Amino acid sequence: MKKVRENKGDMLIFSSGRVLRVLAARWLGLEPIAGKYLLPITASLSPLSYEHNLSQPAIQLWNDTDYLGS
């Protein structure tokens, strides 16, 4: 997680749902097991961001599929 946070630009990560659940939990500073409460949808976008500054990680959006159309 340290290397991800040190990156100054945007990053795009593709992975399995299980890995993304753990990544999101760790992003928030939670234990990896907390990822069991985050249920990703296939082909969805879930940007991780910050509330006000780099010390306040947040999930900006979860499971966005609007780009797919109806």
N, C-alpha and C positions, 0 to 999 in steps of 0.2 A: 504494500500500500504506500510505503514511503516514496518509491520511485514514481508512482502514479501522481501523488500529491506534488512532487518536485517538478513535474512537467509544467512548463509555462504555457503551452498551447492546448488546443483541444485534442482529445483522443477518441478513437472509435474502437470498441471492443465487441467482437462477435464470439459467442461461446454457447455452451449448453446451458439450459435453464438452471441446473444445479450450481454450476460455477457462478453464474450471474447472481443468483440468490445470495451466495456467500459473499461475493464481491460487494453487493449493495449493503449487506449487514455490516461488513467490516468498514465500508465507507462511512457509515453512521457511527462507528465506534462501538458497535455491538459485537457480541460473541458470534462466531460463525453459525451456531445452531439457530440464531434468531432469523436466519434466512428462510427457515421453514414457513414463516408467516408471509413471505413475499412470493407471490405466484406469477411468474412471467408468462405472457402469452407469446406463442410462436410468431416471429416476424414483427414483434412490437418494438417500439423505441422507449427507452427508459433512461433519460439523461440524469446523471448525477451532477450536482452543482454545489453551491455554497449559499447560505442565507444572506449574510452581510459581508463576511470576510473568510479567509482561508481556515480559520479556526472553527467555523460553523458549517460543517458539511450537511447537505440536504439532498433529498430526492426531488428533483424539479418536476418530474412527470413520471408516471409509471404505466406501462402497457398501452402506450399511444399507438393506435392503428389507423388514425385518420388519414394518413398518407396513402393508405391502400384503397381508399374510396369505398363506396357501399356495394 
